């Protein structure tokens, strides 16, 4: 949690940074798509996050069972 707080502070300083998907780790389970409150994630083959729509809320990061998404 401390790392997330520090990262959020850096985002405020540096500007927004949408969630990033590690394509090698992603299993395309769809859990992130289901929980994204702004529908920023699609699943053509692996998770794809629309940087313009992503609000960096972190819900997808918390939901991903294989930790393939990071902020």
Buried (B, 14 or more C-beta within 10 A) or exposed (E): EEEEEEBBEEBEEEEEBBBBBBEEEBEBBEBBBEBBEEEBBEBEEBBBBEEEEBEBBBBBBEBBEEEBBBB
